[in-house]
Amino acid sequence: MASLKDMRVRIASTKATQKITKAMQMVAASKLRRAQSAAEAARPYAEKMDAVISNIASAAAGSPGAPALLAGTGKDHVHLFLVCTGERGLSGAFNSSIVRLARERALALMNQGKEVKFFCVGRKGFEQLRRTFERQIVENVELRSVRQLGFVNAEDIAKKVIARFGAGEFDVCTLFYSRFKSVISQIPTAQQIIPLVVEAPAANAGPATSYEYEPEEDEILSGLLPRNLAVQIFRALLENNASFYGAQMSAMDNATRNAGDMIRKQTLIYNRTRQAMITKELIEIISGAEAL
């Protein structure tokens, strides 16, 4: 049985841990507000950009001069997974859920005889994926030194992806990230970004509006598609950032509550042990006095 001193040290250690988790919860809560506002502000722009490009692409679909980012290579043998995760842990299942989705998709494609490559954005995703797919990771980008995410960070990643596509290294690119829904809910999401998936108009959407473009659709798309790729990656990074702080806030809140439960149990055991030792000493003193 542990001595009273060991129990006091253990209780003090648990209380110190509880203070740390409580502080981390408060920091995550303060950062979450800014991250959530940034993610929500980026959604309308990204969705509108997607809608505009889909409208132009539907007019240019099947054109022999359609950009490669829209038309693709005509094959789907080599897939590139752009997996965006966090740079730090202590956030529950946030990083693991994104990696799990990417891993399941990769194994399903590999079972079909296709080749899968990984482009990791974030240290945690790279660390988890290299355990199984180390030889298939072609690049890793860490944003640990970036204090505030900007469009330039997404643009740099987009340029690297486009350069690899231009070099013929892959046929299809899928973006993996976690979409922020609430503090307790983050949804792992997979979105194909190369070639661009053009959604067909809904059946009840009414007659389609006809537009005339100047310059031609192909020329407009050649400039818009790379920018749209950067916008979608930027949106994913912002969604991930908000999801990370939401998951961390929830995880640290649970850790603080668990530490409180442990402190109560340890204090109860300490008091019972101390009471038993005092009772034992009193019995020994009384027994000794009666013997005299």
Secondary structure by P-SEA (a helix, b strand, c coil): cccaaaaaaaaaaaaaaaaaaaaaaaaaaaaaaaaaaaaaaaaaaaaaaaaaaaaaaaaacccccccccccccccccbbbbbbbbbccccccaaaaaaaaaaaaaaaaaaaabbbbbbbcccaaaaaaaaacccccccccccccccccccaaaaaaaaaaaaaaaaaccccbbbbbbbbbcccccccccccccccbbbbcccccccbbbbbbbcccaaaaaaaaaaaaaaaaaaaaaaaaaaaaaaaaaaaaaaaaaaaaaaaaaaaaaaaaaaaaaaaaaaaaaaaaaaac
